Amino acid sequence: MATLPEKDQQIIDAHTGLIHRVVPGNYLGQNDGRISNISESEIELVEIISDGIGGYVERDAAISLSD
């Protein structure tokens, strides 16, 4: 089994008290956010949201990380 470099993964603490290890390609959040990049300061996502007229669009988003 291949392991990812530590810079390509992040451990997050969910509000449920569970801890999850996430990597690019995992999904996160309410808007089907696919993790596109992980840095020391943030997790970048591409979310799929309603466009208000019956379709969907992709939107870039980020979650700031703290120690």
C-alpha positions as CSV (number, residue, x, y, z in Angstrom):
1,M,0.0,0.0,0.0
2,A,1.4,3.4,-1.0
3,T,1.5,6.2,1.5
4,L,1.0,9.8,0.7
5,P,3.5,12.5,1.8
6,E,2.4,14.1,5.0
7,K,1.9,17.4,3.2
8,D,-0.8,15.8,1.0
9,Q,-3.0,14.8,3.9
10,Q,-4.7,16.4,6.9
11,I,-6.4,15.3,10.0
12,I,-9.6,17.1,10.9
13,D,-11.8,17.0,14.0
14,A,-15.5,16.8,13.1
15,H,-18.1,18.4,15.4
16,T,-19.2,14.9,16.2
17,G,-15.9,14.3,18.1
18,L,-14.6,12.0,15.4
19,I,-11.2,12.5,13.8
20,H,-10.8,11.9,10.0
21,R,-7.7,11.7,7.8
22,V,-8.5,13.4,4.5
23,V,-6.6,13.5,1.2
24,P,-7.2,15.2,-2.1
25,G,-10.2,13.5,-3.8
26,N,-12.1,13.0,-0.6
27,Y,-15.5,14.7,-0.1
28,L,-16.1,17.2,2.7
29,G,-19.0,19.5,3.7
30,Q,-22.6,20.1,2.9
31,N,-22.2,21.0,-0.8
32,D,-20.5,17.8,-2.0
33,G,-17.1,19.5,-1.7
34,R,-14.3,17.5,-3.3
35,I,-10.9,18.3,-1.8
36,S,-8.6,19.6,-4.5
37,N,-5.6,20.7,-2.5
38,I,-4.3,20.6,1.0
39,S,-1.7,23.1,2.4
40,E,-0.5,23.9,5.9
41,S,-3.0,26.8,6.1
42,E,-6.1,25.5,4.3
43,I,-8.1,22.8,2.6
44,E,-9.2,23.8,-0.9
45,L,-12.5,22.4,-2.2
46,V,-14.6,22.4,-5.3
47,E,-18.3,22.4,-4.3
48,I,-21.3,21.6,-6.4
49,I,-24.1,24.1,-5.6
50,S,-27.5,24.9,-7.1
51,D,-27.6,27.7,-9.6
52,G,-31.1,28.7,-8.6
53,I,-32.6,27.8,-12.0
54,G,-32.7,24.0,-11.8
55,G,-29.0,23.3,-12.5
56,Y,-25.8,23.1,-10.6
57,V,-22.4,24.8,-10.9
58,E,-19.0,24.2,-9.4
59,R,-17.6,26.8,-6.9
60,D,-14.2,27.0,-5.3
61,A,-14.1,27.2,-1.5
62,A,-11.5,26.9,1.2
63,I,-11.5,25.9,4.9
64,S,-8.9,27.7,7.0
65,L,-6.9,25.4,9.3
66,S,-5.8,26.2,12.8
67,D,-3.6,24.4,15.3
